[in-house]
């Protein structure tokens, strides 16, 4: 058993340890990514169940204010 351990190159030990660390980082990343998707789904389902009320008069006034302006033309000499 000791002779086989002596024959293993140090590169392979370093390579395996780096790969284990990278796998841990990848697992942690995907875990947090999927957790954020689950949280987002909960927020969207909560928001869609609530009744949202829009004041149509204020919305129409804001639309008219924005789109009824006459643009100022720039005169280039």
C-alpha positions as CSV (number, residue, x, y, z in Angstrom):
1,X,0.0,0.0,0.0
2,X,2.8,2.4,0.9
3,X,4.6,1.7,-2.4
4,X,1.6,2.6,-4.4
5,X,1.2,5.9,-2.5
6,X,4.9,6.7,-3.2
7,X,4.4,6.1,-6.9
8,X,1.5,8.6,-7.2
9,X,2.7,11.8,-8.6
10,X,2.1,15.0,-6.5
11,X,0.4,16.6,-9.5
12,X,-2.5,14.0,-9.3
13,X,-3.0,14.7,-5.6
14,X,-3.1,18.4,-6.2
15,X,-5.4,17.9,-9.3
16,X,-7.8,15.7,-7.3
17,X,-7.9,18.2,-4.4
18,X,-8.6,21.1,-6.7
19,X,-11.3,19.2,-8.5
20,X,-13.0,18.3,-5.1
21,X,-12.9,22.0,-4.1
22,X,-14.3,23.1,-7.5
23,X,-17.1,20.5,-7.2
24,X,-18.0,21.9,-3.8
25,X,-18.1,25.4,-5.2
26,X,-20.3,24.2,-8.1
27,X,-22.7,22.4,-5.8
28,X,-23.0,25.5,-3.5
29,X,-23.6,27.7,-6.6
30,X,-26.4,25.6,-8.0
31,X,-27.9,25.2,-4.6
32,X,-28.2,28.9,-4.0
33,X,-29.3,29.5,-7.6
34,X,-32.2,27.0,-7.3
35,X,-33.1,28.4,-3.9
36,X,-33.4,31.8,-5.4
37,X,-35.7,30.4,-8.1
38,X,-37.9,28.8,-5.5
39,X,-38.1,32.1,-3.5
40,X,-38.9,34.0,-6.7
41,X,-41.8,31.6,-7.5
42,X,-43.2,32.2,-4.0
43,X,-43.0,36.0,-4.4
44,X,-44.7,35.8,-7.8
45,X,-47.5,33.5,-6.6
46,X,-48.1,35.8,-3.6
47,X,-48.2,38.9,-5.8
48,X,-50.6,37.4,-8.3
49,X,-53.1,36.4,-5.7
50,X,-53.5,39.9,-4.4
51,X,-56.0,42.3,-6.1
52,X,-54.1,45.2,-7.5
53,X,-56.1,48.4,-8.1
54,X,-55.1,51.0,-10.6
55,X,-56.4,54.6,-10.6
56,X,-57.3,54.9,-14.3
57,X,-57.8,58.6,-14.1
58,X,-54.3,59.3,-12.8
59,X,-52.9,56.8,-15.3
60,X,-54.6,58.6,-18.2
61,X,-53.4,62.0,-16.9
62,X,-49.8,60.7,-16.7
63,X,-50.0,59.2,-20.2
64,X,-51.4,62.4,-21.7
65,X,-48.7,64.5,-19.9
66,X,-45.9,62.4,-21.3
67,X,-47.1,61.9,-24.9
68,X,-48.8,65.2,-25.6
69,X,-45.7,67.3,-25.3
70,X,-44.4,68.9,-28.4
71,X,-40.7,68.0,-28.8
72,X,-38.2,70.9,-29.0
73,X,-36.4,70.8,-32.3
74,X,-32.7,71.4,-32.3
75,X,-31.5,73.8,-35.0
76,X,-28.1,73.0,-36.3
77,X,-26.4,75.8,-38.2
